[in-house]
Amino acid sequence: MKLKKQFASLAVIGMLSIAAATSAFAAGVGYVNFDTLISSHKDYPKVSAQMQAATKKADEEFSKKAPSLKTDQEKRDLAKQLNQQITDLENKLVVPMEKDVVQTVEQVRKDKGLDCIVVQGSIIAGADNAVDETQDVVNALKK
């Protein structure tokens, strides 16, 4: 009889251990609205203004120079050159901001013990258990 109680106790302890281990492995999924995070970044207003100014300047330069160019190829080359300048500026200004947001998302994930954080809308099934972490990341970006 004593042996049966020990086996029963071991079985209960084993089941509890499995349940605890399973819940530890399934910490959860969070999601964020990446556009909201970018627009909440401290550098966004400055970067946005610089990008808009650069785009306007490129448009004006194209409008000014294009009529004097003789061939469509010259116009395409000018457009390509101006677009490359915009892309270079975007890589210089926007990419570091995006990296900062991604690093902050990773820190919030670690702090909350989540398995992963995905972009809002990317979960096909099981979204009912996912938690919106956008505001927590926004708050962390402000620190």
C-alpha positions in Angstrom: 0.0 0.0 0.0 2.8 2.4 0.9 4.5 1.7 -2.4 1.2 2.5 -4.3 1.1 5.9 -2.5 4.7 6.7 -3.5 4.0 5.8 -7.1 0.9 7.9 -7.1 2.8 10.8 -5.5 5.6 10.5 -8.1 3.0 10.4 -10.9 1.4 13.6 -9.7 4.7 15.3 -9.3 5.8 14.2 -12.7 2.6 15.5 -14.3 3.0 18.9 -12.5 6.6 19.1 -13.7 5.5 18.4 -17.3 2.8 21.0 -17.1 5.3 23.6 -15.6 7.9 22.8 -18.3 5.3 23.0 -21.1 4.1 26.4 -19.8 7.7 27.6 -19.6 8.3 26.7 -23.2 5.2 28.4 -24.4 5.7 31.8 -22.9 3.6 33.5 -25.5 3.5 35.6 -28.6 3.3 39.3 -28.8 2.7 41.5 -31.8 3.4 45.1 -32.6 2.2 47.7 -35.2 5.6 48.5 -36.8 4.3 51.7 -38.5 3.1 53.0 -35.1 6.5 52.3 -33.6 8.4 54.1 -36.4 6.1 57.1 -36.2 6.6 57.1 -32.4 10.4 57.1 -32.6 12.0 60.2 -31.2 13.8 60.9 -34.5 10.8 60.4 -36.7 9.7 64.1 -37.0 13.2 65.2 -38.0 13.8 62.3 -40.3 10.4 62.6 -42.0 11.0 66.4 -42.6 14.4 65.7 -44.0 13.1 63.0 -46.3 10.2 65.2 -47.5 12.6 68.1 -48.1 15.0 65.9 -50.1 12.2 64.5 -52.2 10.8 67.9 -52.9 14.3 69.1 -53.8 14.9 66.2 -56.2 11.5 66.8 -57.9 12.4 70.4 -58.4 15.8 69.6 -59.7 14.3 67.1 -62.2 11.7 69.6 -63.3 14.4 72.3 -63.8 16.9 70.1 -65.7 14.7 67.7 -67.6 13.5 70.2 -70.3 17.1 70.9 -71.3 18.0 67.2 -71.7 17.8 66.0 -75.3 17.0 62.3 -75.0 14.7 60.2 -72.8 17.8 58.2 -71.8 19.3 61.4 -70.3 16.1 62.0 -68.4 16.0 58.5 -67.1 19.7 58.8 -66.0 18.9 62.0 -64.2 15.9 60.4 -62.5 18.0 57.4 -61.5 20.7 59.7 -60.1 18.1 61.7 -58.0 16.4 58.5 -56.8 19.8 57.1 -55.7 20.4 60.2 -53.7 17.0 59.7 -52.0 17.8 56.1 -51.3 21.2 57.0 -49.9 19.6 59.5 -47.6 17.0 57.0 -46.5 19.7 54.4 -45.7 21.5 57.1 -43.7 18.4 58.3 -41.7 15.6 55.7 -41.7 17.6 52.5 -41.4 19.2 53.4 -38.1 15.8 54.4 -36.7 14.4 51.0 -37.8 17.3 49.2 -36.2 16.6 51.1 -32.9 12.9 50.0 -33.0 13.9 46.4 -33.7 16.4 46.4 -30.8 13.7 47.9 -28.5 11.2 45.3 -29.6 13.7 42.6 -28.8 14.4 44.1 -25.3 10.6 44.2 -24.6 10.4 40.6 -25.7 13.2 39.5 -23.4 11.8 41.6 -20.5 8.4 40.0 -20.8 9.7 36.5 -21.4 7.9 36.1 -24.7 8.8 33.5 -27.3 8.5 36.0 -30.1 7.0 39.3 -31.2 5.7 39.6 -34.7 4.4 42.3 -36.9 0.6 42.8 -36.4 -1.4 40.9 -39.0 1.3 38.2 -39.6 -0.3 35.6 -37.3 -2.6 33.3 -39.3 -3.8 31.1 -36.5 -3.7 31.3 -32.7 -3.9 35.1 -32.6 -6.4 35.0 -29.8 -3.6 34.3 -27.3 -1.2 36.9 -28.7 -0.7 40.2 -26.9 -0.4 43.6 -28.4 3.0 44.9 -27.2 3.0 48.1 -29.3 2.4 50.5 -26.4 5.1 48.9 -24.2 7.6 49.3 -27.1 6.5 52.9 -27.6 7.1 53.5 -23.9 10.5 51.9 -24.1 11.5 54.0 -27.1 10.8 57.1 -25.0 13.4 56.1 -22.4 
